[in-house]
Amino acid sequence: MIPRLRSLTSRWTAAVPVLGVVLLALTWGRDLPGAVVALVTVVLAGAVLAAVHHAEVIAHRVGEPFGSLVLAVAVTIIEVALIVTLMADGGDKSSTLARDTVFAAVMITCNGIVGLCLLTAALRHRVAVFNPEGTGAALATVATLATLSLVLPTFTTSKPGPEFSTSQLTFAALASLVLYGLFVATQTVRHRDYFLPVTPEGKVLDTDGHAEGPSRRTALISLGLLALALVGVVGLAKGVSPTIESGVESAGLPHAVVGVIIALLVLLPETIAAVRAARRDRVQTSLNLALGSAMASIGLTIPAVAVASVWLSGPLVLGLSSTHMVLLLLTVGVSTLTVVPGRATPLQGGVHLVLFAAYLELAVNP
């Protein structure tokens, strides 16, 4: 029975990414009727689940923290391509798209995913345990990148409005790449043990040790299918975005809500993978996924839009509003208090989820 279920799982997780890319090619750039939108939504959900499956196969093969890094970077690269595409097609209304998407990613990962994982692990295992050295380094990098890229443009005076001048944008882009590259080197080479799961006694778990890892061939196939699944997720999300936009407008909601919804769809693979890791008491893996995704979102998006601004017309607004700066400051402060002990109870998870709910409420009712 179990081999049959495994065979069925391998079939649909291989078929859905291919189906998603085919459907994306058939629907790209077209106005979709309601029935097609429903089909796209179903395939989109299947592609998300397939992406999580293949990411876990790769993670099992290469081990942590490389596994979580693969998923975070893969999702973010395709997300950046989506942002640049939408900015090229959106005209003046897309001037805040990069800012809104990056900030949404930070709030979703640092409060939504982190809170959900801490709450899941703490309720299931009484206390959620992780490595404060690695998590603290990741949080410090996220806070620095967010402040340099999203807060400072509001206070600079070289250019009117919450925008960077050309030299300032160049500096922010280079600083983002340097910090992200330095963090990846720290995570994967010099201090890899800081980013590995730990036991309640603080012992580092270098391997899961509960099952034999997949073969190299299986991992390479999963890597290719993961790329297809993520292309399908982001591309199909763009395909249904006009329907989302019309629904948001008809409901009288702010246009920024569209970015929040699309960010939620794009980050679904990481969310599911992180919660699964938390259920297995691998909270460090969950935090690697969450904070790594936030870091990659800033560290790759800002350089990409800096390059794209050379040929894109219209302003590039990166500075946050005062309300969002307060939320970011509160998130950094609360996250610091959560990370320092290296242990969390359901209370910490609930605090982060309340912050995430506050962000969603203010996105709907600014």
N, C-alpha and C positions, 0 to 999 in steps of 0.2 A: 504493500500500500504506500509506504513512504517513498520508495523509488519512483512509483508512478506519479506521486504528487510533485516530486522534484523534477521529473521529466516535463510535467504540465507547466510548472513554473518557468523552467528554462525556455519552453516554447513561446509562451506569451510575452515574457520579458525580452525575447529576441524579436518577436513579430511587431510589437507595439511601437518601438522606436522607428522601425522602417516605415510602418504605416503612418506615423506622425509626420515624417519627412515627406512622404508622398502626398499626404493631405495638405501639408504646408505648400508644396510646389503647385498644387492644383488651385489653392485658394489665395495665394499671395497677391496682394494688391487689388483684390476684388471685393465688391460689396456682397456680403453674405446674407442670404435669406435665413429666416428663423430656424428652419430644419437643419440647415448646414451648420449654423452656430451651435445647435444642440449636439450635433455629431462632433464638431471640433472640441467642444467642452468635454465630452466623454473621452475622446482620444487624448486630450490634454491631461486629464486625470490619470489615465493609464500610463502616459509617458512619465509623469511625476513618479509613480510607483516603480516603474521600470528603472528610472534613473537611480532611485534609492537602492534597489536591488543590486545593480551593477557597481555602484559606489561601494557597497558593503563587500562585494566580491573582491574588488581591487584593494580595499582597506585590509581585508583578511590576508591577501597575498603580500602586500608591501609592509604591513604593520603600521602602528601609530608612531609619529604623528603624520606620516606621509599620506595615509589614507584620507584623513579629513582634509588635508591640504589639497589633494587632487580634486575632491568635490567642490571645495570652496573656490578654488581658482577657476575650474572649468565653468561653473555657474556664472562667476563674475565676468569672465572674458566675454561670454555670450551676452550677458546683461549689458555690458558696455557697448557691444555692437548694436544692441537694440536701442539704447539711449541715443547713440549717434545717428542711427537711422531715423528715429522719431524726431530728433532735432532738425535733421535735414528736410523732413517733410512737413514739419509743424509750423514754420514761419515764426512770427513774433510771439505767439502764445507758448512756444517751446523754450523761451528764454530762461524759465525757472525749472525746466524739466530735470536737468542734471542735479540741481540742488535738492529738489523735492524727492527724487528717486534715491539719492545717496542718503539723505536724512531719514527717509522711510526705512532704508536698509539698516541704518544704525539703530533706530528705535525697535525695529522688528527683531533684530539679532540680539542686541544688548538687553532688551527688556522682555520681549515676547518669547524668544527661544530660550534665553537664559532662565527666565522665570519659570517657564513650563518645565524645563529639564530639572531645575533644582526642586521644584515642587514634586515632580514625579519620583525622583530618586529619594527625596526625604520621606515621602509618604510610604514608599515601598521598602526602604532600607533604614528608616528612622533618621539617619543623618546623611546628607550628601557630602562626600569627601572628594577633594581635588588638590592639586599642587598649587599653592599660592605663588611660588616663584614664577612658574611659566604663565599662569593666568594673569598675574600682576603685570608681567612684561607685556603681554598682549593688550591688556586694558590701557596701559600707559601709552602704547603706540596708537591705539584707536583714538584716545583722548587728544593726543598731539595732532594727529592727522585731521580730526574733525575740527579742532580749533583753528589750525592753520588754513584749512580749506573753506570752512563754512561760517566761522565767527569773524575772523579778521576782515573779510571783505566789507562787512557792515560798518567798520570803523576807519577804513582807509580813506584818504582825502585826495589821492592823485587822480581819481576818476569819480564823477558824480554817480550817486546811487550805490547800492551794495554790490559793486563790481570791482574786480582787480584790474589794474593797468596791465599792459602786455608784459612788462618785466616782472611784476608781482605774480602774474599767472604762471609765467615761466618758472619762477622760483618755487611756487607752490607745487607745480608738477614735478620738478626735479626732486624736491624734498620728499614728496610722496613716494616716488620710485626708490629713493635711497633708503628711506625708513622701512618700506615694505621689503626690499631686498635684504636689508640687514636683519629684519625679523625672521624671514624665511631661513637665512643662514643660521641664525641662533636656534630656531626651532628644529631644524633637520640635521645640523652638523655639530656645532660646538656644545650646545646644552640640550640635546635631544631628550635627556631623561627628565627635564623639567616639564615636558609636555606629554608624559606618559601617564596612564591611569595609576592610581594608588589605592592601597587597601586602607581600611579604617585605622590601621596601626601606622600608616605612612609609608609602607613598603611599596616600591615601584614595581608595577606589573609590566614587564617588557614584552610578554606575549600573553595571549588569551589562554592558550594551552588546553582548550576544550575540544578542538577539532583540527584535523589536518587541513592546511591551507590549499587553495586551488592551484592547479598547475600554471606554469607561465603562459601556455597557450590560452587557457581559460581566462586568465587575467587580461591578456591582450585583446581577446574578443570582447570582454566586458568593457574594456577601455573604449573600444570603437563604438560599441552600442551605447555606452554612457554619453559619448559625444553626440551621437544621433538623437538620443532621448532629450538632451539638453537643448539642442537646436530646435527640436520639435516643441519643447515646453515654451521657450522664449518666443519662437516664431508664431506659434498658435496663440500665445497670449497677445501678441501684437495684432493677430487677425481678429480676435474678439474684442480688442480695445475700442473700435468704433461703437460696438453695441454697448460696451460699458460706459463710454462717454455719453451716448445718447440717453442711457438710463440715469446717469448721474445728473445730466442737465435737466431731464424731465422731473427728477426728484428735487430740483432746486438746490443741489449740493455744490460746494466749491469744486473747481476743476482739479485742484490738488488731490482730491479723493481718487481720481483715476490713477495717479501715480502710486498711491497707497495700495489699491487693489491689484495692480499689475505687479508691484513689488512682492505682495503676499503670494501671488501665484508663482512668481519666479523662485522665491525662497522656500517653496513647499518641500522640494527634495531635501534640503538641509534640515528643515524642521523635523520631518519624519525621521531622518537618520539620527538626528541628535536625541530625540525622545527615545528611540529604540536603544541607543547607547546608555541613556540614563536609566532605563528600565533594567539593564544588565549591570548596573552599578559602575558604569564607566563614565562618570561625570566629567572627567578631564577631556575625554573624547568629545563630549557634547559641547564643552566650553571652547575647545579647539575649533569646532565647526562654527559656532556662533560668532566668537570674536574674530576668527580668521576670515569669515565672510564679511563682517563689517570692515575689517582692515583692507581686504582685497577690493571691496566696493569703492572705498575712498582712494586707495593707493593706485588703482588702475583706471578708475573713471576720470579723475581730475587730469592726469596726463593725456588721456584720450580726448577729452573735450578741449583741452588746451591746444592740441594739434588740430582738431576739427574746427576750432574757432578761426583758423587761418582762412578757410573757404566758406564757413557758415556766415550768413548775414544775420544782423540783429544782435542785440546785447546778450551777454552771458551773465546772468544774475546768480551769484553763489552765496551771498550773505543771507543768513537766517533772520527771521523776524525776532522781536524781543521775546515773544511767547515761546518760540522754539528754542531760543538760547537758554531760557530758564529750564525747559525740559531737558536739554542736553547737559546743563550744569548739574541738575538734580540726578540725572542718570549716572554721570561720572562719580559724583559723591557717594551715592548709594552703592554703586558697583565696587568702589574702593572698599567700603565697609564690609561688603559681602566677600570680597576676595581675600582680605588680609588674614582672617582666621584659618582659611583652608577647609572650613567645614560650614555647612549651611543647614538650617532647619526649614520646615515648610513656611515659616514666617518670611524668610528672605525671598523665597520663590513668590510668595503672595505680594510682597512689596514691588518686585519687578513687574509682575503682571498688572498691578494697579497703575504703575507708571505707563505701561503700554496701553492700558485702557484709557488713561487720561490723554495720551497722544491721539488715539483714534477719535475720542470725543471732540478734541479741539480741531482735528482735521475736518470733521463733519460740521462742527459749530465753532468756527474760529473766533 
